[in-house]
Amino acid sequence: QLFQLPYAVRKELPQLNLSVHVYDPEVDNRMAIINGIPIRVGDTLDDAISVQDITQSGVVLRAQGQDFIVLK
């Protein structure tokens, strides 16, 4: 989870507000809205955070080589 990331990584991240979360068994149908921006698997936020997956639990993101989940 986000709070488990090293401090050096966390301090560089913007606040991440997950407002919509849609999980579907088909990857192409998954979507979420973080900070008012619609995202899908493979998208990038703020040129530094990539969307790795959208799971039943939340959105898996990667920043600075570290994966973490933003829970729904």
Predicted model as a PDB file, atoms N, CA, C, CB and O in Angstrom, pLDDT in the B-factor column:
MODEL        1                                                                  
ATOM      1  N   GLN A   1       0.834  -1.178   0.000  1.00 85.00           N  
ATOM      2  CA  GLN A   1       0.000   0.000   0.000  1.00 85.00           C  
ATOM      3  C   GLN A   1       0.880   1.243   0.000  1.00 85.00           C  
ATOM      4  CB  GLN A   1      -0.950  -0.003   1.208  1.00 85.00           C  
ATOM      5  O   GLN A   1       2.082   1.183   0.262  1.00 85.00           O  
ATOM      6  N   LEU A   2       0.262   2.339  -0.294  1.00 81.00           N  
ATOM      7  CA  LEU A   2       0.989   3.603  -0.419  1.00 81.00           C  
ATOM      8  C   LEU A   2       1.818   3.915   0.821  1.00 81.00           C  
ATOM      9  CB  LEU A   2       0.017   4.737  -0.683  1.00 81.00           C  
ATOM     10  O   LEU A   2       2.972   4.325   0.702  1.00 81.00           O  
ATOM     11  N   PHE A   3       1.249   3.729   2.001  1.00 80.00           N  
ATOM     12  CA  PHE A   3       1.971   4.067   3.227  1.00 80.00           C  
ATOM     13  C   PHE A   3       3.183   3.160   3.467  1.00 80.00           C  
ATOM     14  CB  PHE A   3       1.030   3.984   4.415  1.00 80.00           C  
ATOM     15  O   PHE A   3       4.031   3.476   4.301  1.00 80.00           O  
ATOM     16  N   GLN A   4       3.272   2.044   2.748  1.00 86.00           N  
ATOM     17  CA  GLN A   4       4.391   1.120   2.918  1.00 86.00           C  
ATOM     18  C   GLN A   4       5.578   1.453   2.012  1.00 86.00           C  
ATOM     19  CB  GLN A   4       3.929  -0.293   2.649  1.00 86.00           C  
ATOM     20  O   GLN A   4       6.646   0.857   2.144  1.00 86.00           O  
ATOM     21  N   LEU A   5       5.394   2.388   1.109  1.00 90.00           N  
ATOM     22  CA  LEU A   5       6.495   2.793   0.236  1.00 90.00           C  
ATOM     23  C   LEU A   5       7.576   3.513   1.043  1.00 90.00           C  
ATOM     24  CB  LEU A   5       5.979   3.702  -0.903  1.00 90.00           C  
ATOM     25  O   LEU A   5       7.288   4.122   2.073  1.00 90.00           O  
ATOM     26  N   PRO A   6       8.802   3.440   0.575  1.00 89.00           N  
ATOM     27  CA  PRO A   6       9.854   4.221   1.237  1.00 89.00           C  
ATOM     28  C   PRO A   6       9.497   5.712   1.221  1.00 89.00           C  
ATOM     29  CB  PRO A   6      11.228   3.987   0.545  1.00 89.00           C  
ATOM     30  O   PRO A   6       8.879   6.201   0.275  1.00 89.00           O  
ATOM     31  N   TYR A   7       9.885   6.411   2.257  1.00 91.00           N  
ATOM     32  CA  TYR A   7       9.561   7.828   2.374  1.00 91.00           C  
ATOM     33  C   TYR A   7      10.049   8.621   1.159  1.00 91.00           C  
ATOM     34  CB  TYR A   7      10.170   8.400   3.650  1.00 91.00           C  
ATOM     35  O   TYR A   7       9.356   9.524   0.690  1.00 91.00           O  
ATOM     36  N   ALA A   8      11.225   8.290   0.654  1.00 88.00           N  
ATOM     37  CA  ALA A   8      11.787   9.012  -0.498  1.00 88.00           C  
ATOM     38  C   ALA A   8      10.865   8.927  -1.714  1.00 88.00           C  
ATOM     39  CB  ALA A   8      13.173   8.452  -0.855  1.00 88.00           C  
ATOM     40  O   ALA A   8      10.790   9.870  -2.501  1.00 88.00           O  
ATOM     41  N   VAL A   9      10.172   7.817  -1.869  1.00 90.00           N  
ATOM     42  CA  VAL A   9       9.231   7.652  -2.984  1.00 90.00           C  
ATOM     43  C   VAL A   9       7.926   8.379  -2.668  1.00 90.00           C  
ATOM     44  CB  VAL A   9       8.960   6.145  -3.264  1.00 90.00           C  
ATOM     45  O   VAL A   9       7.407   9.119  -3.503  1.00 90.00           O  
ATOM     46  N   ARG A  10       7.394   8.167  -1.457  1.00 89.00           N  
ATOM     47  CA  ARG A  10       6.114   8.779  -1.059  1.00 89.00           C  
ATOM     48  C   ARG A  10       6.135  10.289  -1.165  1.00 89.00           C  
ATOM     49  CB  ARG A  10       5.765   8.384   0.359  1.00 89.00           C  
ATOM     50  O   ARG A  10       5.160  10.892  -1.614  1.00 89.00           O  
ATOM     51  N   LYS A  11       7.232  10.910  -0.759  1.00 90.00           N  
ATOM     52  CA  LYS A  11       7.264  12.383  -0.739  1.00 90.00           C  
ATOM     53  C   LYS A  11       7.230  12.979  -2.140  1.00 90.00           C  
ATOM     54  CB  LYS A  11       8.510  12.872  -0.009  1.00 90.00           C  
ATOM     55  O   LYS A  11       6.890  14.151  -2.301  1.00 90.00           O  
ATOM     56  N   GLU A  12       7.576  12.194  -3.152  1.00 88.00           N  
ATOM     57  CA  GLU A  12       7.561  12.674  -4.534  1.00 88.00           C  
ATOM     58  C   GLU A  12       6.202  12.490  -5.215  1.00 88.00           C  
ATOM     59  CB  GLU A  12       8.627  11.957  -5.332  1.00 88.00           C  
ATOM     60  O   GLU A  12       5.971  13.031  -6.296  1.00 88.00           O  
ATOM     61  N   LEU A  13       5.310  11.732  -4.589  1.00 91.00           N  
ATOM     62  CA  LEU A  13       4.016  11.444  -5.193  1.00 91.00           C  
ATOM     63  C   LEU A  13       2.995  12.523  -4.869  1.00 91.00           C  
ATOM     64  CB  LEU A  13       3.507  10.093  -4.725  1.00 91.00           C  
ATOM     65  O   LEU A  13       3.013  13.091  -3.777  1.00 91.00           O  
ATOM     66  N   PRO A  14       2.100  12.807  -5.819  1.00 90.00           N  
ATOM     67  CA  PRO A  14       0.997  13.715  -5.498  1.00 90.00           C  
ATOM     68  C   PRO A  14      -0.007  12.960  -4.623  1.00 90.00           C  
ATOM     69  CB  PRO A  14       0.310  14.263  -6.805  1.00 90.00           C  
ATOM     70  O   PRO A  14       0.069  11.738  -4.494  1.00 90.00           O  
ATOM     71  N   GLN A  15      -0.932  13.684  -4.033  1.00 90.00           N  
ATOM     72  CA  GLN A  15      -2.015  13.025  -3.309  1.00 90.00           C  
ATOM     73  C   GLN A  15      -2.837  12.253  -4.336  1.00 90.00           C  
ATOM     74  CB  GLN A  15      -2.905  14.062  -2.514  1.00 90.00           C  
ATOM     75  O   GLN A  15      -3.124  12.775  -5.413  1.00 90.00           O  
ATOM     76  N   LEU A  16      -3.216  11.029  -4.018  1.00 93.00           N  
ATOM     77  CA  LEU A  16      -3.944  10.172  -4.956  1.00 93.00           C  
ATOM     78  C   LEU A  16      -5.335   9.879  -4.396  1.00 93.00           C  
ATOM     79  CB  LEU A  16      -3.166   8.847  -5.220  1.00 93.00           C  
ATOM     80  O   LEU A  16      -5.483   9.138  -3.425  1.00 93.00           O  
ATOM     81  N   ASN A  17      -6.350  10.472  -5.023  1.00 95.00           N  
ATOM     82  CA  ASN A  17      -7.731  10.296  -4.584  1.00 95.00           C  
ATOM     83  C   ASN A  17      -8.479   9.426  -5.590  1.00 95.00           C  
ATOM     84  CB  ASN A  17      -8.436  11.667  -4.413  1.00 95.00           C  
ATOM     85  O   ASN A  17      -8.768   9.861  -6.704  1.00 95.00           O  
ATOM     86  N   LEU A  18      -8.787   8.203  -5.189  1.00 96.00           N  
ATOM     87  CA  LEU A  18      -9.530   7.274  -6.031  1.00 96.00           C  
ATOM     88  C   LEU A  18     -11.013   7.505  -5.804  1.00 96.00           C  
ATOM     89  CB  LEU A  18      -9.142   5.796  -5.729  1.00 96.00           C  
ATOM     90  O   LEU A  18     -11.531   7.212  -4.727  1.00 96.00           O  
ATOM     91  N   SER A  19     -11.708   8.036  -6.824  1.00 96.00           N  
ATOM     92  CA  SER A  19     -13.123   8.359  -6.653  1.00 96.00           C  
ATOM     93  C   SER A  19     -14.046   7.370  -7.355  1.00 96.00           C  
ATOM     94  CB  SER A  19     -13.394   9.749  -7.167  1.00 96.00           C  
ATOM     95  O   SER A  19     -15.195   7.206  -6.947  1.00 96.00           O  
ATOM     96  N   VAL A  20     -13.561   6.707  -8.405  1.00 96.00           N  
ATOM     97  CA  VAL A  20     -14.356   5.707  -9.126  1.00 96.00           C  
ATOM     98  C   VAL A  20     -13.465   4.506  -9.390  1.00 96.00           C  
ATOM     99  CB  VAL A  20     -14.938   6.284 -10.468  1.00 96.00           C  
ATOM    100  O   VAL A  20     -12.296   4.645  -9.749  1.00 96.00           O  
ATOM    101  N   HIS A  21     -14.041   3.325  -9.205  1.00 97.00           N  
ATOM    102  CA  HIS A  21     -13.294   2.088  -9.394  1.00 97.00           C  
ATOM    103  C   HIS A  21     -14.230   1.080 -10.057  1.00 97.00           C  
ATOM    104  CB  HIS A  21     -12.731   1.538  -8.029  1.00 97.00           C  
ATOM    105  O   HIS A  21     -15.251   0.708  -9.479  1.00 97.00           O  
ATOM    106  N   VAL A  22     -13.884   0.635 -11.277  1.00 97.00           N  
ATOM    107  CA  VAL A  22     -14.705  -0.337 -11.998  1.00 97.00           C  
ATOM    108  C   VAL A  22     -13.824  -1.518 -12.348  1.00 97.00           C  
ATOM    109  CB  VAL A  22     -15.350   0.288 -13.284  1.00 97.00           C  
ATOM    110  O   VAL A  22     -12.901  -1.408 -13.156  1.00 97.00           O  
ATOM    111  N   TYR A  23     -14.123  -2.665 -11.721  1.00 97.00           N  
ATOM    112  CA  TYR A  23     -13.388  -3.897 -12.026  1.00 97.00           C  
ATOM    113  C   TYR A  23     -14.264  -4.783 -12.892  1.00 97.00           C  
ATOM    114  CB  TYR A  23     -12.961  -4.645 -10.722  1.00 97.00           C  
ATOM    115  O   TYR A  23     -15.468  -4.905 -12.667  1.00 97.00           O  
ATOM    116  N   ASP A  24     -13.640  -5.400 -13.885  1.00 97.00           N  
ATOM    117  CA  ASP A  24     -14.307  -6.359 -14.759  1.00 97.00           C  
ATOM    118  C   ASP A  24     -13.296  -7.453 -15.066  1.00 97.00           C  
ATOM    119  CB  ASP A  24     -14.847  -5.677 -16.080  1.00 97.00           C  
ATOM    120  O   ASP A  24     -12.104  -7.166 -15.172  1.00 97.00           O  
ATOM    121  N   PRO A  25     -13.735  -8.699 -15.212  1.00 96.00           N  
ATOM    122  CA  PRO A  25     -12.785  -9.757 -15.563  1.00 96.00           C  
ATOM    123  C   PRO A  25     -12.005  -9.458 -16.851  1.00 96.00           C  
ATOM    124  CB  PRO A  25     -13.522 -11.074 -15.713  1.00 96.00           C  
ATOM    125  O   PRO A  25     -10.862  -9.890 -16.993  1.00 96.00           O  
ATOM    126  N   GLU A  26     -12.609  -8.729 -17.777  1.00 96.00           N  
ATOM    127  CA  GLU A  26     -11.929  -8.322 -19.006  1.00 96.00           C  
ATOM    128  C   GLU A  26     -11.113  -7.060 -18.735  1.00 96.00           C  
ATOM    129  CB  GLU A  26     -12.952  -8.081 -20.156  1.00 96.00           C  
ATOM    130  O   GLU A  26     -11.665  -6.026 -18.361  1.00 96.00           O  
ATOM    131  N   VAL A  27      -9.812  -7.150 -18.925  1.00 94.00           N  
ATOM    132  CA  VAL A  27      -8.916  -6.018 -18.631  1.00 94.00           C  
ATOM    133  C   VAL A  27      -9.332  -4.749 -19.370  1.00 94.00           C  
ATOM    134  CB  VAL A  27      -7.479  -6.375 -19.001  1.00 94.00           C  
ATOM    135  O   VAL A  27      -9.252  -3.655 -18.810  1.00 94.00           O  
ATOM    136  N   ASP A  28      -9.770  -4.881 -20.609  1.00 95.00           N  
ATOM    137  CA  ASP A  28     -10.137  -3.707 -21.400  1.00 95.00           C  
ATOM    138  C   ASP A  28     -11.346  -2.953 -20.843  1.00 95.00           C  
ATOM    139  CB  ASP A  28     -10.420  -4.125 -22.817  1.00 95.00           C  
ATOM    140  O   ASP A  28     -11.565  -1.793 -21.190  1.00 95.00           O  
ATOM    141  N   ASN A  29     -12.124  -3.601 -19.990  1.00 97.00           N  
ATOM    142  CA  ASN A  29     -13.311  -2.958 -19.415  1.00 97.00           C  
ATOM    143  C   ASN A  29     -13.048  -2.328 -18.049  1.00 97.00           C  
ATOM    144  CB  ASN A  29     -14.427  -3.966 -19.293  1.00 97.00           C  
ATOM    145  O   ASN A  29     -13.936  -1.692 -17.481  1.00 97.00           O  
ATOM    146  N   ARG A  30     -11.861  -2.495 -17.526  1.00 98.00           N  
ATOM    147  CA  ARG A  30     -11.530  -1.929 -16.216  1.00 98.00           C  
ATOM    148  C   ARG A  30     -11.193  -0.452 -16.350  1.00 98.00           C  
ATOM    149  CB  ARG A  30     -10.352  -2.688 -15.574  1.00 98.00           C  
ATOM    150  O   ARG A  30     -10.562  -0.029 -17.318  1.00 98.00           O  
ATOM    151  N   MET A  31     -11.623   0.319 -15.368  1.00 98.00           N  
ATOM    152  CA  MET A  31     -11.272   1.740 -15.358  1.00 98.00           C  
ATOM    153  C   MET A  31     -11.405   2.279 -13.952  1.00 98.00           C  
ATOM    154  CB  MET A  31     -12.161   2.543 -16.332  1.00 98.00           C  
ATOM    155  O   MET A  31     -12.045   1.677 -13.089  1.00 98.00           O  
ATOM    156  N   ALA A  32     -10.794   3.414 -13.745  1.00 98.00           N  
ATOM    157  CA  ALA A  32     -10.881   4.099 -12.459  1.00 98.00           C  
ATOM    158  C   ALA A  32     -10.715   5.593 -12.712  1.00 98.00           C  
ATOM    159  CB  ALA A  32      -9.800   3.570 -11.449  1.00 98.00           C  
ATOM    160  O   ALA A  32     -10.297   6.019 -13.789  1.00 98.00           O  
ATOM    161  N   ILE A  33     -11.047   6.357 -11.713  1.00 98.00           N  
ATOM    162  CA  ILE A  33     -10.802   7.802 -11.778  1.00 98.00           C  
ATOM    163  C   ILE A  33      -9.974   8.168 -10.554  1.00 98.00           C  
ATOM    164  CB  ILE A  33     -12.154   8.631 -11.831  1.00 98.00           C  
ATOM    165  O   ILE A  33     -10.408   7.991  -9.416  1.00 98.00           O  
ATOM    166  N   ILE A  34      -8.774   8.682 -10.809  1.00 96.00           N  
ATOM    167  CA  ILE A  34      -7.884   9.143  -9.749  1.00 96.00           C  
ATOM    168  C   ILE A  34      -7.616  10.621  -9.981  1.00 96.00           C  
ATOM    169  CB  ILE A  34      -6.548   8.320  -9.715  1.00 96.00           C  
ATOM    170  O   ILE A  34      -7.223  11.026 -11.075  1.00 96.00           O  
ATOM    171  N   ASN A  35      -7.832  11.421  -8.950  1.00 94.00           N  
ATOM    172  CA  ASN A  35      -7.641  12.879  -9.027  1.00 94.00           C  
ATOM    173  C   ASN A  35      -8.434  13.493 -10.184  1.00 94.00           C  
ATOM    174  CB  ASN A  35      -6.148  13.211  -9.188  1.00 94.00           C  
ATOM    175  O   ASN A  35      -7.991  14.445 -10.827  1.00 94.00           O  
ATOM    176  N   GLY A  36      -9.624  12.920 -10.433  1.00 96.00           N  
ATOM    177  CA  GLY A  36     -10.491  13.452 -11.480  1.00 96.00           C  
ATOM    178  C   GLY A  36     -10.103  13.020 -12.891  1.00 96.00           C  
ATOM    179  O   GLY A  36     -10.713  13.469 -13.861  1.00 96.00           O  
ATOM    180  N   ILE A  37      -9.102  12.158 -13.016  1.00 95.00           N  
ATOM    181  CA  ILE A  37      -8.615  11.734 -14.334  1.00 95.00           C  
ATOM    182  C   ILE A  37      -9.002  10.272 -14.573  1.00 95.00           C  
ATOM    183  CB  ILE A  37      -7.066  11.919 -14.444  1.00 95.00           C  
ATOM    184  O   ILE A  37      -8.622   9.400 -13.791  1.00 95.00           O  
ATOM    185  N   PRO A  38      -9.758   9.992 -15.652  1.00 97.00           N  
ATOM    186  CA  PRO A  38     -10.081   8.598 -15.969  1.00 97.00           C  
ATOM    187  C   PRO A  38      -8.809   7.861 -16.397  1.00 97.00           C  
ATOM    188  CB  PRO A  38     -11.164   8.521 -17.090  1.00 97.00           C  
ATOM    189  O   PRO A  38      -8.019   8.373 -17.190  1.00 97.00           O  
ATOM    190  N   ILE A  39      -8.627   6.659 -15.863  1.00 97.00           N  
ATOM    191  CA  ILE A  39      -7.440   5.868 -16.188  1.00 97.00           C  
ATOM    192  C   ILE A  39      -7.827   4.428 -16.512  1.00 97.00           C  
ATOM    193  CB  ILE A  39      -6.433   5.899 -15.023  1.00 97.00           C  
ATOM    194  O   ILE A  39      -8.869   3.925 -16.091  1.00 97.00           O  
ATOM    195  N   ARG A  40      -6.952   3.793 -17.271  1.00 98.00           N  
ATOM    196  CA  ARG A  40      -7.084   2.380 -17.610  1.00 98.00           C  
ATOM    197  C   ARG A  40      -5.715   1.737 -17.438  1.00 98.00           C  
ATOM    198  CB  ARG A  40      -7.630   2.181 -19.073  1.00 98.00           C  
ATOM    199  O   ARG A  40      -4.703   2.429 -17.319  1.00 98.00           O  
ATOM    200  N   VAL A  41      -5.694   0.408 -17.426  1.00 97.00           N  
ATOM    201  CA  VAL A  41      -4.437  -0.325 -17.310  1.00 97.00           C  
ATOM    202  C   VAL A  41      -3.502   0.107 -18.440  1.00 97.00           C  
ATOM    203  CB  VAL A  41      -4.683  -1.866 -17.350  1.00 97.00           C  
ATOM    204  O   VAL A  41      -3.899   0.135 -19.604  1.00 97.00           O  
ATOM    205  N   GLY A  42      -2.267   0.443 -18.094  1.00 96.00           N  
ATOM    206  CA  GLY A  42      -1.277   0.886 -19.076  1.00 96.00           C  
ATOM    207  C   GLY A  42      -1.122   2.393 -19.169  1.00 96.00           C  
ATOM    208  O   GLY A  42      -0.161   2.883 -19.761  1.00 96.00           O  
ATOM    209  N   ASP A  43      -2.062   3.134 -18.587  1.00 97.00           N  
ATOM    210  CA  ASP A  43      -1.978   4.595 -18.620  1.00 97.00           C  
ATOM    211  C   ASP A  43      -0.903   5.094 -17.653  1.00 97.00           C  
ATOM    212  CB  ASP A  43      -3.344   5.222 -18.271  1.00 97.00           C  
ATOM    213  O   ASP A  43      -0.387   4.347 -16.822  1.00 97.00           O  
ATOM    214  N   THR A  44      -0.586   6.385 -17.791  1.00 96.00           N  
ATOM    215  CA  THR A  44       0.388   7.033 -16.921  1.00 96.00           C  
ATOM    216  C   THR A  44      -0.233   8.288 -16.320  1.00 96.00           C  
ATOM    217  CB  THR A  44       1.686   7.380 -17.698  1.00 96.00           C  
ATOM    218  O   THR A  44      -0.909   9.050 -17.010  1.00 96.00           O  
ATOM    219  N   LEU A  45       0.001   8.492 -15.031  1.00 93.00           N  
ATOM    220  CA  LEU A  45      -0.437   9.704 -14.333  1.00 93.00           C  
ATOM    221  C   LEU A  45       0.770  10.582 -14.065  1.00 93.00           C  
ATOM    222  CB  LEU A  45      -1.171   9.358 -13.004  1.00 93.00           C  
ATOM    223  O   LEU A  45       1.822  10.079 -13.670  1.00 93.00           O  
ATOM    224  N   ASP A  46       0.642  11.857 -14.268  1.00 85.00           N  
ATOM    225  CA  ASP A  46       1.702  12.821 -13.955  1.00 85.00           C  
ATOM    226  C   ASP A  46       3.063  12.430 -14.531  1.00 85.00           C  
ATOM    227  CB  ASP A  46       1.821  12.977 -12.459  1.00 85.00           C  
ATOM    228  O   ASP A  46       4.091  12.780 -13.950  1.00 85.00           O  
ATOM    229  N   ASP A  47       3.097  11.727 -15.637  1.00 85.00           N  
ATOM    230  CA  ASP A  47       4.336  11.315 -16.302  1.00 85.00           C  
ATOM    231  C   ASP A  47       5.284  10.515 -15.415  1.00 85.00           C  
ATOM    232  CB  ASP A  47       5.049  12.522 -16.809  1.00 85.00           C  
ATOM    233  O   ASP A  47       6.433  10.292 -15.797  1.00 85.00           O  
ATOM    234  N   ALA A  48       4.830  10.076 -14.236  1.00 88.00           N  
ATOM    235  CA  ALA A  48       5.741   9.377 -13.337  1.00 88.00           C  
ATOM    236  C   ALA A  48       5.105   8.156 -12.678  1.00 88.00           C  
ATOM    237  CB  ALA A  48       6.232  10.324 -12.275  1.00 88.00           C  
ATOM    238  O   ALA A  48       5.808   7.342 -12.079  1.00 88.00           O  
ATOM    239  N   ILE A  49       3.780   8.020 -12.782  1.00 96.00           N  
ATOM    240  CA  ILE A  49       3.074   6.926 -12.122  1.00 96.00           C  
ATOM    241  C   ILE A  49       2.347   6.123 -13.189  1.00 96.00           C  
ATOM    242  CB  ILE A  49       2.077   7.458 -11.036  1.00 96.00           C  
ATOM    243  O   ILE A  49       1.487   6.653 -13.892  1.00 96.00           O  
ATOM    244  N   SER A  50       2.690   4.848 -13.311  1.00 97.00           N  
ATOM    245  CA  SER A  50       2.039   4.022 -14.320  1.00 97.00           C  
ATOM    246  C   SER A  50       1.001   3.115 -13.675  1.00 97.00           C  
ATOM    247  CB  SER A  50       3.075   3.189 -15.086  1.00 97.00           C  
ATOM    248  O   SER A  50       1.173   2.644 -12.550  1.00 97.00           O  
ATOM    249  N   VAL A  51      -0.081   2.880 -14.412  1.00 98.00           N  
ATOM    250  CA  VAL A  51      -1.168   2.024 -13.952  1.00 98.00           C  
ATOM    251  C   VAL A  51      -0.836   0.596 -14.368  1.00 98.00           C  
ATOM    252  CB  VAL A  51      -2.555   2.484 -14.537  1.00 98.00           C  
ATOM    253  O   VAL A  51      -0.843   0.271 -15.556  1.00 98.00           O  
ATOM    254  N   GLN A  52      -0.544  -0.259 -13.383  1.00 98.00           N  
ATOM    255  CA  GLN A  52      -0.165  -1.644 -13.644  1.00 98.00           C  
ATOM    256  C   GLN A  52      -1.382  -2.552 -13.776  1.00 98.00           C  
ATOM    257  CB  GLN A  52       0.741  -2.153 -12.538  1.00 98.00           C  
ATOM    258  O   GLN A  52      -1.402  -3.451 -14.617  1.00 98.00           O  
ATOM    259  N   ASP A  53      -2.396  -2.320 -12.944  1.00 98.00           N  
ATOM    260  CA  ASP A  53      -3.587  -3.161 -12.966  1.00 98.00           C  
ATOM    261  C   ASP A  53      -4.706  -2.474 -12.200  1.00 98.00           C  
ATOM    262  CB  ASP A  53      -3.291  -4.556 -12.367  1.00 98.00           C  
ATOM    263  O   ASP A  53      -4.465  -1.603 -11.364  1.00 98.00           O  
ATOM    264  N   ILE A  54      -5.921  -2.877 -12.496  1.00 98.00           N  
ATOM    265  CA  ILE A  54      -7.084  -2.476 -11.728  1.00 98.00           C  
ATOM    266  C   ILE A  54      -7.697  -3.783 -11.249  1.00 98.00           C  
ATOM    267  CB  ILE A  54      -8.110  -1.592 -12.580  1.00 98.00           C  
ATOM    268  O   ILE A  54      -8.223  -4.566 -12.040  1.00 98.00           O  
ATOM    269  N   THR A  55      -7.622  -4.003  -9.950  1.00 97.00           N  
ATOM    270  CA  THR A  55      -8.062  -5.263  -9.356  1.00 97.00           C  
ATOM    271  C   THR A  55      -9.393  -5.066  -8.637  1.00 97.00           C  
ATOM    272  CB  THR A  55      -6.996  -5.809  -8.381  1.00 97.00           C  
ATOM    273  O   THR A  55      -9.939  -3.964  -8.605  1.00 97.00           O  
ATOM    274  N   GLN A  56      -9.900  -6.145  -8.064  1.00 97.00           N  
ATOM    275  CA  GLN A  56     -11.130  -6.042  -7.285  1.00 97.00           C  
ATOM    276  C   GLN A  56     -10.925  -5.166  -6.053  1.00 97.00           C  
ATOM    277  CB  GLN A  56     -11.615  -7.433  -6.869  1.00 97.00           C  
ATOM    278  O   GLN A  56     -11.877  -4.571  -5.548  1.00 97.00           O  
ATOM    279  N   SER A  57      -9.685  -5.086  -5.568  1.00 96.00           N  
ATOM    280  CA  SER A  57      -9.393  -4.330  -4.349  1.00 96.00           C  
ATOM    281  C   SER A  57      -9.102  -2.863  -4.587  1.00 96.00           C  
ATOM    282  CB  SER A  57      -8.238  -4.941  -3.648  1.00 96.00           C  
ATOM    283  O   SER A  57      -9.376  -2.031  -3.722  1.00 96.00           O  
ATOM    284  N   GLY A  58      -8.551  -2.531  -5.744  1.00 97.00           N  
ATOM    285  CA  GLY A  58      -8.156  -1.156  -6.007  1.00 97.00           C  
ATOM    286  C   GLY A  58      -7.302  -1.054  -7.253  1.00 97.00           C  
ATOM    287  O   GLY A  58      -7.407  -1.875  -8.163  1.00 97.00           O  
ATOM    288  N   VAL A  59      -6.455  -0.038  -7.284  1.00 98.00           N  
ATOM    289  CA  VAL A  59      -5.626   0.244  -8.455  1.00 98.00           C  
ATOM    290  C   VAL A  59      -4.158   0.040  -8.084  1.00 98.00           C  
ATOM    291  CB  VAL A  59      -5.871   1.695  -8.982  1.00 98.00           C  
ATOM    292  O   VAL A  59      -3.656   0.625  -7.124  1.00 98.00           O  
ATOM    293  N   VAL A  60      -3.484  -0.802  -8.867  1.00 98.00           N  
ATOM    294  CA  VAL A  60      -2.063  -1.059  -8.654  1.00 98.00           C  
ATOM    295  C   VAL A  60      -1.277  -0.071  -9.516  1.00 98.00           C  
ATOM    296  CB  VAL A  60      -1.687  -2.551  -9.002  1.00 98.00           C  
ATOM    297  O   VAL A  60      -1.424  -0.040 -10.737  1.00 98.00           O  
ATOM    298  N   LEU A  61      -0.447   0.727  -8.863  1.00 97.00           N  
ATOM    299  CA  LEU A  61       0.350   1.745  -9.540  1.00 97.00           C  
ATOM    300  C   LEU A  61       1.831   1.443  -9.344  1.00 97.00           C  
ATOM    301  CB  LEU A  61       0.006   3.162  -9.013  1.00 97.00           C  
ATOM    302  O   LEU A  61       2.210   0.690  -8.447  1.00 97.00           O  
ATOM    303  N   ARG A  62       2.667   2.044 -10.202  1.00 96.00           N  
ATOM    304  CA  ARG A  62       4.121   1.918 -10.060  1.00 96.00           C  
ATOM    305  C   ARG A  62       4.736   3.306 -10.169  1.00 96.00           C  
ATOM    306  CB  ARG A  62       4.720   0.953 -11.141  1.00 96.00           C  
ATOM    307  O   ARG A  62       4.451   4.064 -11.096  1.00 96.00           O  
ATOM    308  N   ALA A  63       5.589   3.620  -9.194  1.00 95.00           N  
ATOM    309  CA  ALA A  63       6.342   4.874  -9.200  1.00 95.00           C  
ATOM    310  C   ALA A  63       7.764   4.557  -8.768  1.00 95.00           C  
ATOM    311  CB  ALA A  63       5.685   5.952  -8.259  1.00 95.00           C  
ATOM    312  O   ALA A  63       7.973   3.873  -7.766  1.00 95.00           O  
ATOM    313  N   GLN A  64       8.724   5.042  -9.505  1.00 92.00           N  
ATOM    314  CA  GLN A  64      10.142   4.845  -9.207  1.00 92.00           C  
ATOM    315  C   GLN A  64      10.466   3.368  -8.973  1.00 92.00           C  
ATOM    316  CB  GLN A  64      10.543   5.670  -7.980  1.00 92.00           C  
ATOM    317  O   GLN A  64      11.236   3.023  -8.077  1.00 92.00           O  
ATOM    318  N   GLY A  65       9.865   2.504  -9.792  1.00 93.00           N  
ATOM    319  CA  GLY A  65      10.144   1.076  -9.717  1.00 93.00           C  
ATOM    320  C   GLY A  65       9.464   0.358  -8.563  1.00 93.00           C  
ATOM    321  O   GLY A  65       9.704  -0.831  -8.353  1.00 93.00           O  
ATOM    322  N   GLN A  66       8.628   1.052  -7.817  1.00 93.00           N  
ATOM    323  CA  GLN A  66       7.926   0.477  -6.666  1.00 93.00           C  
ATOM    324  C   GLN A  66       6.440   0.328  -6.985  1.00 93.00           C  
ATOM    325  CB  GLN A  66       8.125   1.358  -5.401  1.00 93.00           C  
ATOM    326  O   GLN A  66       5.782   1.301  -7.354  1.00 93.00           O  
ATOM    327  N   ASP A  67       5.909  -0.895  -6.844  1.00 95.00           N  
ATOM    328  CA  ASP A  67       4.483  -1.112  -7.018  1.00 95.00           C  
ATOM    329  C   ASP A  67       3.749  -0.889  -5.690  1.00 95.00           C  
ATOM    330  CB  ASP A  67       4.216  -2.534  -7.555  1.00 95.00           C  
ATOM    331  O   ASP A  67       4.261  -1.225  -4.622  1.00 95.00           O  
ATOM    332  N   PHE A  68       2.546  -0.319  -5.774  1.00 95.00           N  
ATOM    333  CA  PHE A  68       1.716  -0.125  -4.603  1.00 95.00           C  
ATOM    334  C   PHE A  68       0.261  -0.070  -5.040  1.00 95.00           C  
ATOM    335  CB  PHE A  68       2.119   1.159  -3.838  1.00 95.00           C  
ATOM    336  O   PHE A  68      -0.035   0.140  -6.216  1.00 95.00           O  
ATOM    337  N   ILE A  69      -0.638  -0.257  -4.095  1.00 96.00           N  
ATOM    338  CA  ILE A  69      -2.054  -0.256  -4.417  1.00 96.00           C  
ATOM    339  C   ILE A  69      -2.754   0.894  -3.707  1.00 96.00           C  
ATOM    340  CB  ILE A  69      -2.697  -1.595  -4.034  1.00 96.00           C  
ATOM    341  O   ILE A  69      -2.466   1.199  -2.550  1.00 96.00           O  
ATOM    342  N   VAL A  70      -3.676   1.523  -4.423  1.00 95.00           N  
ATOM    343  CA  VAL A  70      -4.573   2.517  -3.842  1.00 95.00           C  
ATOM    344  C   VAL A  70      -5.907   1.778  -3.707  1.00 95.00           C  
ATOM    345  CB  VAL A  70      -4.689   3.863  -4.745  1.00 95.00           C  
ATOM    346  O   VAL A  70      -6.523   1.406  -4.706  1.00 95.00           O  
ATOM    347  N   LEU A  71      -6.337   1.573  -2.484  1.00 94.00           N  
ATOM    348  CA  LEU A  71      -7.533   0.782  -2.224  1.00 94.00           C  
ATOM    349  C   LEU A  71      -8.799   1.571  -2.510  1.00 94.00           C  
ATOM    350  CB  LEU A  71      -7.540   0.296  -0.788  1.00 94.00           C  
ATOM    351  O   LEU A  71      -8.843   2.793  -2.362  1.00 94.00           O  
ATOM    352  N   LYS A  72      -9.841   0.829  -2.929  1.00 88.00           N  
ATOM    353  CA  LYS A  72     -11.125   1.475  -3.202  1.00 88.00           C  
ATOM    354  C   LYS A  72     -11.824   1.855  -1.940  1.00 88.00           C  
ATOM    355  CB  LYS A  72     -12.012   0.581  -4.017  1.00 88.00           C  
ATOM    356  O   LYS A  72     -12.921   2.411  -1.986  1.00 88.00           O  
TER     357      LYS A  72                                                      
ENDMDL                                                                          
END                                                                             
